[in-house]
Amino acid sequence: MNSNFPRFTGWFSQFSAIWVLACALLIMSVASPVRAASLADINAALADMGDLSGQFVQSSSGGETLQGDFFLALPDRFRFVYTQGRAQGGQNVVTLRGNWLVVQEFQGAEANRYPVSATPLHLLVDGRSLHIRPSQLEALTEKGGSIEVALRDPEGDVPGRLVLIFDSKTLALQGWRLLDIQQQRSTVWLHNVTRHARLAEDNFRIDESIAEAEDE
């Protein structure tokens, strides 16, 4: 008898056991798949998000990188203060108040106001509720450890696209990508995020004191 045969049969037995275990795990994974996140899950996460503060990094399709501090009290208030780099056109403070985006070169400078309804941001911040309607949802996909929720205006009145990015395990908001009316793309990532029961209103106050003093 071949002396190698017992060695072969021993190896084959081990291989067979591993194969059976792998097949069992495969059958279990098919029979009990992990439930993918739904729009209802995303809306529940948004409703539970609360007020947030922290730092952000913003990058544009042109390669520009900006950084700063943020305060979020959605659906009707946020502020982004740029501390490193300069936003396009020297815009260093961007504040959402109700239905208006307010842009200033610095706190206290003249405020330029733009209606949120003219930007893709109105898909999320309509001043009333933090809720995504099924008609706004273009796609919901999972990529790596993130879930991307792509939104478009269902009526097509406002061009552009907003993609919200969530952690796939915790559904915490990680950032977003924005394609605006001019087809300019920017991506914002949130870091060192702190949750608050409620942020103070001073974080969103529009100060034009310097601009008013210069007009006198």
CORMOQUI-V376247 format. One record per residue. N is the residue number from 1. RES is the residue in three letters. D_CENTER is the distance of its C-alpha to the mean C-alpha in Angstrom with 1 decimal. Layout:
N_RES_D_CENTER + N_RES_D_CENTER
This chain:
1_MET_68.2 + 2_ASN_65.4 + 3_SER_64.3 + 4_ASN_60.8 + 5_PHE_60.4 + 6_PRO_59.5 + 7_ARG_56.9 + 8_PHE_55.5 + 9_THR_55.5 + 10_GLY_53.8 + 11_TRP_51.0 + 12_PHE_50.8 + 13_SER_50.6 + 14_GLN_47.7 + 15_PHE_45.9 + 16_SER_46.6 + 17_ALA_45.2 + 18_ILE_41.9 + 19_TRP_41.8 + 20_VAL_42.3 + 21_LEU_39.6 + 22_ALA_37.1 + 23_CYS_38.1 + 24_ALA_37.8 + 25_LEU_34.2 + 26_LEU_33.3 + 27_ILE_34.9 + 28_MET_33.1 + 29_SER_29.7 + 30_VAL_30.7 + 31_ALA_32.1 + 32_SER_29.3 + 33_PRO_26.0 + 34_VAL_22.7 + 35_ARG_21.2 + 36_ALA_18.0 + 37_ALA_15.2 + 38_SER_15.9 + 39_LEU_14.5 + 40_ALA_16.5 + 41_ASP_14.8 + 42_ILE_11.3 + 43_ASN_13.1 + 44_ALA_14.9 + 45_ALA_12.0 + 46_LEU_10.7 + 47_ALA_14.4 + 48_ASP_14.9 + 49_MET_12.0 + 50_GLY_14.5 + 51_ASP_14.4 + 52_LEU_12.6 + 53_SER_13.8 + 54_GLY_13.7 + 55_GLN_13.4 + 56_PHE_11.2 + 57_VAL_12.0 + 58_GLN_11.7 + 59_SER_13.5 + 60_SER_15.2 + 61_SER_17.1 + 62_GLY_20.2 + 63_GLY_19.5 + 64_GLU_19.0 + 65_THR_17.1 + 66_LEU_16.5 + 67_GLN_15.8 + 68_GLY_16.2 + 69_ASP_15.6 + 70_PHE_13.2 + 71_PHE_14.0 + 72_LEU_12.0 + 73_ALA_14.3 + 74_LEU_12.7 + 75_PRO_13.9 + 76_ASP_16.3 + 77_ARG_15.8 + 78_PHE_13.8 + 79_ARG_15.3 + 80_PHE_14.4 + 81_VAL_17.6 + 82_TYR_18.2 + 83_THR_20.5 + 84_GLN_20.8 + 85_GLY_21.3 + 86_ARG_21.6 + 87_ALA_19.4 + 88_GLN_21.0 + 89_GLY_24.2 + 90_GLY_24.2 + 91_GLN_21.6 + 92_ASN_20.7 + 93_VAL_19.6 + 94_VAL_17.2 + 95_THR_17.4 + 96_LEU_16.5 + 97_ARG_19.5 + 98_GLY_19.9 + 99_ASN_20.0 + 100_TRP_20.3 + 101_LEU_18.4 + 102_VAL_20.8 + 103_VAL_21.0 + 104_GLN_23.5 + 105_GLU_24.8 + 106_PHE_25.1 + 107_GLN_25.5 + 108_GLY_28.7 + 109_ALA_28.8 + 110_GLU_29.2 + 111_ALA_26.2 + 112_ASN_25.3 + 113_ARG_23.8 + 114_TYR_21.9 + 115_PRO_21.3 + 116_VAL_17.7 + 117_SER_19.3 + 118_ALA_19.9 + 119_THR_16.3 + 120_PRO_13.6 + 121_LEU_11.8 + 122_HIS_14.6 + 123_LEU_13.1 + 124_LEU_10.9 + 125_VAL_13.0 + 126_ASP_16.6 + 127_GLY_18.2 + 128_ARG_19.4 + 129_SER_17.0 + 130_LEU_13.4 + 131_HIS_14.1 + 132_ILE_13.3 + 133_ARG_16.8 + 134_PRO_17.9 + 135_SER_19.2 + 136_GLN_15.8 + 137_LEU_14.5 + 138_GLU_15.3 + 139_ALA_14.2 + 140_LEU_12.7 + 141_THR_13.2 + 142_GLU_13.2 + 143_LYS_13.4 + 144_GLY_14.9 + 145_GLY_13.1 + 146_SER_9.8 + 147_ILE_9.2 + 148_GLU_7.9 + 149_VAL_8.5 + 150_ALA_10.2 + 151_LEU_11.6 + 152_ARG_14.8 + 153_ASP_17.5 + 154_PRO_20.0 + 155_GLU_22.9 + 156_GLY_22.0 + 157_ASP_23.0 + 158_VAL_19.9 + 159_PRO_19.2 + 160_GLY_15.8 + 161_ARG_12.7 + 162_LEU_9.1 + 163_VAL_6.9 + 164_LEU_3.8 + 165_ILE_3.7 + 166_PHE_5.9 + 167_ASP_9.1 + 168_SER_11.8 + 169_LYS_14.3 + 170_THR_13.1 + 171_LEU_10.1 + 172_ALA_8.6 + 173_LEU_5.0 + 174_GLN_4.7 + 175_GLY_2.8 + 176_TRP_3.4 + 177_ARG_7.1 + 178_LEU_9.7 + 179_LEU_13.3 + 180_ASP_15.5 + 181_ILE_19.1 + 182_GLN_20.7 + 183_GLN_18.8 + 184_GLN_17.3 + 185_ARG_14.1 + 186_SER_11.8 + 187_THR_8.9 + 188_VAL_7.3 + 189_TRP_7.1 + 190_LEU_7.9 + 191_HIS_11.3 + 192_ASN_14.2 + 193_VAL_12.5 + 194_THR_15.2 + 195_ARG_15.3 + 196_HIS_18.0 + 197_ALA_20.1 + 198_ARG_20.1 + 199_LEU_19.6 + 200_ALA_22.7 + 201_GLU_23.1 + 202_ASP_24.3 + 203_ASN_20.8 + 204_PHE_20.4 + 205_ARG_24.0 + 206_ILE_24.9 + 207_ASP_27.7 + 208_GLU_29.9 + 209_SER_33.0 + 210_ILE_33.6 + 211_ALA_33.4 + 212_GLU_35.7 + 213_ALA_38.1 + 214_GLU_38.4 + 215_ASP_39.3 + 216_GLU_42.2
